[in-house]
Amino acid sequence: MRNANPDIVPLIKARTLDLLMEKNPDNIGMRDIAKACGITATAIYHYYTDKDALFQAVGLACLKELNALILDGVHTQQTTREQILSAIRTFRDWSFENPRRALLVMQGIKSADNAPPEIIEEFYTCHRTGEQLLQKAVAEGIAFSENPRLDVGILISGLWGCIESVLLKKSDVAYWENGRAYTDHFISMWMQSIFRKV
């Protein structure tokens, strides 16, 4: 086996993401990606078993980028409650500012459900950040959650449902151009259900 070129993987991922911003995954083939990279399709197979694996790698890179943004925002807040609210809003704002990317990551790219558990776990990086923050709030006695992993999972799924309904214009028409107000209401309901009244 030939030595891996450290520059080629970032190039493949970058060009693949460019293509995913223009076309649906089903309409992109390995030859399209190879052409965009200026390499052969055979060269891509040296790094990825198939296009689903490549798309999943691109999706995972997007999630890691999102999690870095979440952590940056968290570090600017003083209280754990403010940190959690910042993390939630960062996910929401990123989704509205990058709608095509958010739709791809959250629903357009085939799930890596047949990957080894340690690889699947990587896709939950944002979940785990939220889970750690909620555990911290519970330990401080300012929040109540018997199962932080479940409560954060419900938060992300529910908030994404609200975001998606706005992006796809399935929400009430009044919120098609005001998704932040729509999602703020959901965020407020979740926060009230978790945080104790002081």
BAFI-3210 file (N, C-alpha, C; in Angstrom, 3 decimals, decimal comma, padded with zeros to 6 digits):
// residues 198
n [1|2|3|4|5|6|7|8|9|10|11|12|13|14|15|16|17|18|19|20|21|22|23|24|25|26|27|28|29|30|31|32|33|34|35|36|37|38|39|40|41|42|43|44|45|46|47|48|49|50|51|52|53|54|55|56|57|58|59|60|61|62|63|64|65|66|67|68|69|70|71|72|73|74|75|76|77|78|79|80|81|82|83|84|85|86|87|88|89|90|91|92|93|94|95|96|97|98|99|100|101|102|103|104|105|106|107|108|109|110|111|112|113|114|115|116|117|118|119|120|121|122|123|124|125|126|127|128|129|130|131|132|133|134|135|136|137|138|139|140|141|142|143|144|145|146|147|148|149|150|151|152|153|154|155|156|157|158|159|160|161|162|163|164|165|166|167|168|169|170|171|172|173|174|175|176|177|178|179|180|181|182|183|184|185|186|187|188|189|190|191|192|193|194|195|196|197|198]
n.u [000,847|000,521|002,052|000,102|-001,033|-000,784|-001,972|-004,036|-006,451|-007,751|-008,242|-009,941|-012,152|-012,880|-013,527|-015,588|-017,492|-018,006|-019,304|-021,522|-022,847|-024,039|-025,381|-027,602|-026,731|-027,235|-026,910|-024,271|-021,296|-018,388|-016,633|-017,290|-016,406|-013,685|-012,950|-013,376|-011,364|-009,127|-007,931|-007,771|-010,633|-009,956|-007,884|-009,267|-010,593|-008,570|-008,623|-011,264|-013,916|-016,300|-018,682|-020,548|-019,144|-017,271|-018,964|-019,980|-017,668|-017,264|-019,580|-019,087|-016,843|-018,059|-019,716|-017,793|-016,642|-018,848|-019,136|-016,788|-017,350|-019,495|-018,181|-016,442|-018,281|-019,392|-017,253|-017,205|-019,128|-020,312|-021,912|-023,184|-025,759|-025,985|-023,998|-025,104|-027,345|-026,045|-024,747|-026,947|-028,116|-026,030|-025,941|-028,495|-028,236|-026,078|-027,262|-029,288|-027,713|-026,224|-027,887|-028,048|-025,854|-026,519|-028,908|-027,893|-026,070|-027,756|-029,794|-029,441|-027,216|-026,337|-026,777|-024,166|-024,652|-023,775|-021,185|-018,291|-018,824|-017,207|-016,716|-019,309|-019,910|-018,411|-019,992|-021,685|-020,622|-021,473|-023,754|-022,552|-021,099|-023,200|-024,398|-022,407|-022,403|-025,011|-024,909|-023,122|-024,654|-026,671|-025,161|-024,490|-026,867|-028,753|-030,264|-032,536|-032,355|-032,876|-031,720|-029,356|-028,229|-030,410|-032,168|-030,721|-030,532|-033,244|-033,652|-031,929|-033,015|-035,675|-035,293|-033,972|-036,073|-037,801|-036,155|-035,760|-038,402|-038,798|-036,765|-037,603|-039,976|-042,284|-043,291|-045,583|-046,549|-045,948|-043,492|-041,586|-039,669|-038,694|-037,276|-035,810|-037,396|-039,364|-037,903|-036,802|-038,946|-039,301|-036,813|-036,999|-039,102|-037,860|-035,713|-037,093|-038,229|-036,093|-034,449|-034,396|-036,636|-035,525]
n.v [-001,185|002,217|005,185|007,408|010,572|013,474|015,873|015,360|014,343|016,537|018,109|016,457|016,317|019,034|019,681|017,874|018,807|021,266|020,349|019,140|021,346|022,194|020,084|017,281|014,486|011,999|012,624|012,896|011,486|009,347|009,884|012,503|013,823|013,188|014,494|017,154|017,363|016,967|014,496|010,885|008,679|006,264|006,982|008,257|006,136|005,002|006,258|006,318|004,010|004,091|006,377|007,088|006,786|008,798|011,072|010,944|011,450|014,092|015,222|014,729|016,333|018,831|018,789|018,743|021,216|022,825|022,135|023,230|025,943|026,116|025,578|027,769|029,856|029,085|029,444|032,164|032,817|033,259|031,890|028,542|028,136|030,245|029,368|027,006|028,036|029,607|027,594|026,249|028,285|028,805|026,457|026,687|029,189|028,688|026,777|028,271|030,151|028,605|026,998|024,983|023,347|022,545|021,098|019,005|017,755|017,064|015,569|014,872|013,340|009,967|007,980|006,876|004,322|001,730|001,733|001,183|001,329|003,326|005,099|005,929|007,261|009,582|011,229|012,369|014,526|017,202|016,662|015,468|017,568|019,238|017,506|017,305|019,936|020,115|018,173|019,443|021,658|020,341|019,228|021,572|022,178|023,761|022,901|020,351|017,023|013,749|012,211|013,349|012,853|011,922|014,131|016,164|015,027|015,049|017,801|018,607|017,148|018,107|020,894|020,906|019,946|022,160|024,092|022,903|022,902|025,604|026,178|024,596|025,714|024,759|025,448|027,658|030,250|032,803|032,631|032,027|033,849|034,547|032,789|032,726|033,775|031,826|029,526|030,458|030,317|027,552|026,924|028,367|026,977|024,475|025,198|026,131|023,774|022,379|023,952|024,922|027,035|030,069]
n.w [000,000|-000,809|000,618|002,605|001,508|003,257|002,557|000,842|001,931|003,368|001,080|-000,460|001,280|001,430|-001,264|-001,647|000,175|-001,040|-003,379|-002,185|-001,310|-003,546|-004,819|-004,239|-002,123|-003,435|-006,067|-006,589|-007,608|-007,161|-009,225|-009,874|-007,590|-007,672|-010,048|-009,279|-007,438|-008,927|-009,184|-009,455|-009,268|-008,153|-006,473|-004,423|-003,261|-001,861|000,536|001,413|001,765|000,328|-001,200|000,742|003,143|002,792|002,660|005,249|006,700|005,974|007,058|009,769|010,162|009,904|012,171|014,184|013,777|014,398|017,117|018,143|017,824|019,597|022,041|022,116|022,500|024,943|026,693|027,007|028,782|032,166|034,152|034,638|033,684|031,810|030,075|029,057|027,739|025,847|024,361|023,245|021,703|019,937|018,391|017,205|015,843|014,112|012,477|011,189|009,902|008,210|006,393|004,334|004,900|007,505|007,066|005,526|007,322|009,450|008,307|005,593|004,943|004,869|007,763|009,964|010,987|010,811|011,521|013,676|017,273|018,525|016,470|015,774|018,133|017,869|016,304|018,066|019,344|019,883|021,375|023,624|024,696|025,497|027,337|029,337|030,267|031,287|033,296|034,979|035,773|037,179|039,258|040,540|041,642|040,406|038,359|037,219|036,352|035,686|033,819|032,080|029,496|027,993|028,247|026,961|024,433|023,695|023,696|021,538|019,383|019,381|019,082|016,630|015,048|015,139|013,906|011,381|010,437|010,001|008,112|005,956|005,454|006,767|009,122|010,886|008,738|009,627|010,809|008,926|008,106|010,496|012,247|014,585|016,642|016,726|017,455|019,833|021,571|021,906|023,054|025,437|026,717|027,122|028,773|031,031|031,905|032,871|034,542|037,908|039,697|040,994]
ca.u [000,000|001,333|001,930|-000,985|-000,648|-001,510|-002,675|-005,130|-007,707|-008,456|-008,692|-011,109|-013,290|-013,277|-014,202|-016,843|-018,430|-018,413|-020,289|-022,735|-023,546|-024,705|-026,185|-027,961|-025,752|-027,527|-026,546|-022,817|-020,556|-016,959|-015,944|-017,510|-015,519|-012,319|-012,753|-013,270|-010,079|-008,020|-007,297|-008,593|-011,555|-009,202|-007,118|-010,181|-010,881|-007,454|-008,931|-012,664|-014,428|-017,348|-019,042|-021,239|-018,102|-016,712|-019,962|-020,031|-016,466|-017,531|-020,570|-018,425|-016,007|-018,979|-020,143|-016,662|-016,546|-019,953|-018,833|-015,760|-018,073|-020,257|-017,241|-015,981|-019,340|-019,520|-016,148|-017,408|-020,208|-019,847|-022,664|-023,474|-027,031|-025,660|-023,219|-026,041|-028,138|-025,141|-024,547|-028,192|-028,283|-024,992|-026,438|-029,606|-027,762|-025,283|-028,202|-029,938|-026,708|-025,692|-029,025|-027,752|-024,945|-027,265|-029,821|-027,083|-025,522|-028,805|-030,711|-029,159|-026,140|-026,699|-026,242|-023,058|-025,144|-023,078|-019,783|-017,982|-019,378|-016,349|-016,909|-020,655|-019,849|-017,847|-021,066|-022,448|-019,749|-022,262|-024,576|-021,751|-020,812|-024,422|-024,585|-021,467|-022,881|-026,199|-024,440|-022,531|-025,757|-027,319|-024,247|-024,565|-028,188|-029,587|-031,057|-033,000|-032,386|-032,537|-030,972|-028,878|-028,043|-031,736|-032,722|-030,002|-030,956|-034,584|-033,447|-031,361|-034,001|-036,809|-034,870|-033,753|-037,389|-038,272|-035,295|-036,069|-039,726|-038,634|-035,959|-038,390|-041,245|-043,353|-043,828|-046,561|-045,967|-045,473|-042,120|-040,693|-038,575|-038,385|-037,050|-035,253|-038,524|-040,003|-037,051|-036,659|-040,059|-038,979|-035,675|-037,525|-039,857|-036,923|-034,965|-038,005|-038,482|-034,862|-033,863|-035,221|-036,943|-034,740]
ca.v [000,000|003,427|006,076|008,387|011,967|014,212|017,017|014,962|014,154|017,820|018,529|015,634|016,739|020,396|019,656|017,146|019,739|022,219|019,680|018,925|022,621|022,443|018,946|016,291|013,392|010,953|013,104|013,073|010,221|009,434|010,521|013,955|014,283|013,071|015,570|018,408|017,339|016,817|013,195|009,783|008,083|005,201|007,623|008,525|004,851|004,709|006,892|006,083|002,778|004,447|007,788|007,303|006,975|010,129|012,053|010,895|012,142|015,521|015,585|014,726|017,540|019,947|018,702|019,142|022,671|023,373|021,964|024,218|027,215|026,012|025,707|029,162|030,646|028,666|030,014|033,601|032,975|033,038|030,876|027,329|028,365|031,059|028,529|026,107|028,849|029,972|026,402|026,016|029,348|028,638|025,418|027,274|030,243|028,032|026,121|029,288|030,829|027,606|026,084|023,823|022,489|021,972|020,072|017,852|017,079|016,548|014,619|014,540|012,359|008,669|007,745|005,920|003,365|000,442|001,947|000,738|002,238|004,480|006,054|006,483|008,201|010,860|012,040|012,937|015,463|018,327|016,094|015,227|018,882|019,633|016,598|017,704|021,202|019,854|017,475|020,478|022,436|019,466|019,153|022,868|022,286|024,772|022,234|019,012|016,061|012,385|011,601|014,453|012,435|011,901|015,485|016,897|014,432|015,575|019,209|018,737|016,649|019,031|022,168|020,690|019,875|023,539|024,727|022,295|023,336|026,958|026,120|023,971|026,452|023,889|026,091|028,698|031,198|033,987|032,419|031,667|034,817|034,897|031,510|032,867|033,924|030,506|028,623|031,007|029,814|026,165|026,961|028,829|025,874|023,454|025,744|026,177|022,424|021,821|024,794|025,193|028,451|030,594]
ca.w [000,000|-000,874|001,764|002,515|001,306|004,295|001,987|-000,043|002,663|003,498|-000,247|-000,812|002,118|001,057|-002,569|-001,471|000,803|-002,091|-004,223|-001,388|-001,205|-004,828|-005,253|-003,229|-002,085|-004,425|-007,401|-006,633|-007,690|-006,859|-010,359|-009,733|-006,520|-008,185|-011,016|-008,528|-006,723|-009,872|-008,958|-009,964|-008,290|-007,472|-005,398|-003,300|-002,603|-000,955|001,821|001,791|001,158|-000,627|-001,068|002,021|004,162|002,557|003,082|006,714|007,182|005,778|008,074|011,069|010,213|010,158|013,568|015,029|013,620|015,186|018,539|018,486|017,976|020,848|023,155|022,132|023,118|026,345|027,470|027,230|029,764|033,535|034,886|033,876|032,975|030,640|029,173|028,376|026,815|024,754|023,529|022,497|020,700|018,911|017,484|016,449|014,938|013,068|011,557|010,362|009,086|007,265|006,252|003,486|005,653|008,632|006,541|005,120|008,493|010,327|007,668|004,200|004,807|005,448|009,105|010,069|011,987|010,700|011,910|015,038|018,296|018,802|015,363|015,961|019,264|017,407|015,741|019,175|020,031|020,398|022,447|024,827|025,281|026,204|028,471|030,384|030,836|032,100|034,501|035,833|036,353|038,162|040,406|041,227|042,255|039,749|037,326|037,560|035,254|036,098|032,723|031,230|028,104|027,376|028,178|025,912|023,161|023,391|023,343|020,193|018,405|019,337|018,513|015,204|014,417|014,972|012,898|010,092|009,980|009,484|006,883|004,887|005,399|007,264|010,321|010,584|007,787|010,349|011,276|007,831|008,088|011,885|012,897|015,931|017,580|016,792|018,227|021,186|022,394|022,258|023,982|026,727|027,330|027,592|029,914|032,186|032,372|033,429|035,583|039,075|039,926|042,120]
c.u [000,889|001,095|000,819|-000,404|-001,441|-002,311|-003,938|-006,469|-008,432|-008,997|-009,954|-012,326|-013,803|-014,041|-015,546|-017,893|-018,918|-019,502|-021,614|-023,518|-024,343|-025,685|-026,545|-026,956|-025,974|-027,095|-025,052|-022,162|-019,084|-016,184|-016,106|-016,545|-014,070|-012,002|-012,568|-011,932|-008,878|-007,227|-008,197|-009,530|-010,859|-008,414|-008,006|-010,469|-009,731|-007,769|-010,337|-013,202|-015,497|-017,768|-019,802|-020,231|-017,465|-017,689|-020,067|-018,829|-016,639|-018,534|-019,952|-017,528|-016,867|-019,428|-019,020|-016,448|-017,626|-019,645|-017,760|-016,390|-018,857|-019,334|-016,692|-017,007|-019,504|-018,469|-016,286|-018,460|-019,730|-020,597|-022,947|-024,774|-026,785|-024,870|-024,128|-026,871|-027,294|-024,943|-025,768|-028,334|-027,232|-025,406|-027,547|-029,110|-026,933|-026,201|-028,878|-028,950|-026,121|-026,770|-028,735|-026,868|-025,690|-028,206|-029,061|-026,621|-026,626|-029,710|-030,296|-028,114|-026,537|-026,014|-025,134|-023,417|-024,466|-021,594|-019,540|-018,481|-018,526|-016,449|-018,280|-020,631|-019,316|-018,928|-021,905|-021,621|-020,518|-023,180|-023,774|-021,337|-022,018|-024,658|-023,664|-021,910|-024,093|-025,829|-023,846|-023,627|-026,498|-026,463|-024,276|-025,907|-029,101|-030,476|-031,458|-033,042|-031,983|-031,669|-030,501|-028,689|-029,380|-032,288|-032,037|-030,379|-032,321|-034,494|-032,981|-032,357|-035,165|-036,452|-034,608|-035,084|-037,966|-037,482|-035,652|-037,413|-039,683|-037,884|-036,760|-039,755|-042,440|-043,951|-044,939|-045,870|-045,405|-044,012|-041,142|-039,477|-038,169|-038,195|-036,499|-036,369|-039,210|-039,204|-036,804|-037,749|-039,787|-037,845|-036,143|-038,289|-038,916|-036,174|-035,838|-038,257|-037,272|-034,353|-034,851|-035,490|-036,147|-035,405]
c.v [001,244|004,299|007,086|009,788|012,812|015,398|016,623|014,826|015,481|018,336|017,769|016,097|018,118|020,405|018,916|018,051|020,778|021,608|019,477|020,216|022,939|021,352|018,060|015,143|012,320|011,338|013,364|011,703|010,432|010,090|012,043|014,545|014,269|014,202|016,903|018,516|017,299|015,536|012,121|009,293|006,988|005,785|007,895|007,243|004,403|005,220|006,585|004,865|003,047|005,892|008,064|007,552|008,360|011,203|012,104|011,607|013,657|016,005|015,672|015,953|018,773|019,962|019,126|020,651|023,361|023,271|022,944|025,597|027,241|026,234|027,129|030,056|030,347|029,360|031,517|033,869|032,609|031,924|029,673|027,487|029,175|030,257|027,596|026,872|029,271|028,795|026,141|027,036|029,244|027,584|025,976|028,282|029,660|027,401|027,126|030,009|029,906|026,570|024,836|022,825|021,804|020,863|018,825|017,049|016,393|015,529|014,149|013,469|011,087|008,478|006,699|004,814|001,999|000,556|001,381|001,769|003,480|005,534|006,711|007,545|009,564|011,792|012,725|013,940|016,646|017,861|015,980|016,535|019,361|018,798|016,990|018,999|020,975|019,111|018,473|021,289|021,629|019,391|020,447|023,068|023,310|024,175|020,855|018,157|014,708|011,701|012,705|014,071|012,451|013,307|016,331|016,348|014,943|017,043|019,345|018,278|017,613|020,358|022,022|020,600|021,262|024,250|024,214|022,784|024,767|026,929|025,583|024,630|025,543|024,440|027,040|029,762|032,435|033,864|032,033|032,585|035,236|033,628|031,626|033,037|032,572|029,560|029,139|030,471|028,369|026,122|027,366|027,715|024,811|023,941|025,758|024,773|021,818|022,640|025,088|026,691|028,913|031,839]
c.w [000,000|000,352|001,523|002,349|002,307|003,752|001,226|000,685|002,887|002,166|-000,652|-000,025|001,710|-000,267|-002,486|-000,830|-000,200|-002,968|-003,481|-001,180|-002,473|-005,221|-004,075|-003,273|-003,154|-005,830|-007,559|-006,653|-007,367|-007,998|-010,310|-008,706|-007,009|-009,157|-010,309|-007,804|-007,660|-009,659|-009,552|-008,854|-007,497|-006,301|-004,186|-002,537|-001,694|000,453|002,327|001,047|000,108|-000,382|000,226|003,137|004,026|003,028|004,606|007,315|007,059|006,829|009,456|011,227|010,494|011,616|014,513|014,960|014,451|016,673|019,003|018,677|019,284|022,043|023,258|022,826|024,594|027,202|027,718|028,307|031,163|034,251|034,002|033,095|031,704|029,606|028,375|027,356|025,614|023,801|022,655|021,376|019,596|017,899|016,598|015,422|013,794|012,030|010,640|009,449|008,006|006,955|005,424|004,237|006,802|008,159|006,119|006,333|009,302|009,647|006,285|003,979|005,533|006,798|009,069|011,060|011,903|011,057|013,310|016,059|018,547|017,698|015,484|017,054|018,835|016,859|016,823|019,970|020,623|021,528|023,740|025,500|026,082|027,454|029,636|031,065|031,730|033,377|035,501|036,528|037,421|039,425|041,214|041,915|041,613|038,660|037,808|036,297|035,799|035,047|031,766|029,763|027,354|027,211|027,119|024,535|022,726|022,988|021,902|019,128|018,253|018,706|017,024|014,467|014,171|013,871|011,502|009,557|009,440|008,152|005,700|004,708|005,710|008,556|009,904|009,742|008,482|010,761|010,170|007,786|009,496|012,710|014,300|016,969|017,795|017,674|019,640|022,106|022,822|023,286|025,374|027,444|027,876|028,822|031,177|032,750|033,110|034,631|036,696|039,163|041,136|042,695]
res [m|r|n|a|n|p|d|i|v|p|l|i|k|a|r|t|l|d|l|l|m|e|k|n|p|d|n|i|g|m|r|d|i|a|k|a|c|g|i|t|a|t|a|i|y|h|y|y|t|d|k|d|a|l|f|q|a|v|g|l|a|c|l|k|e|l|n|a|l|i|l|d|g|v|h|t|q|q|t|t|r|e|q|i|l|s|a|i|r|t|f|r|d|w|s|f|e|n|p|r|r|a|l|l|v|m|q|g|i|k|s|a|d|n|a|p|p|e|i|i|e|e|f|y|t|c|h|r|t|g|e|q|l|l|q|k|a|v|a|e|g|i|a|f|s|e|n|p|r|l|d|v|g|i|l|i|s|g|l|w|g|c|i|e|s|v|l|l|k|k|s|d|v|a|y|w|e|n|g|r|a|y|t|d|h|f|i|s|m|w|m|q|s|i|f|r|k|v]
***
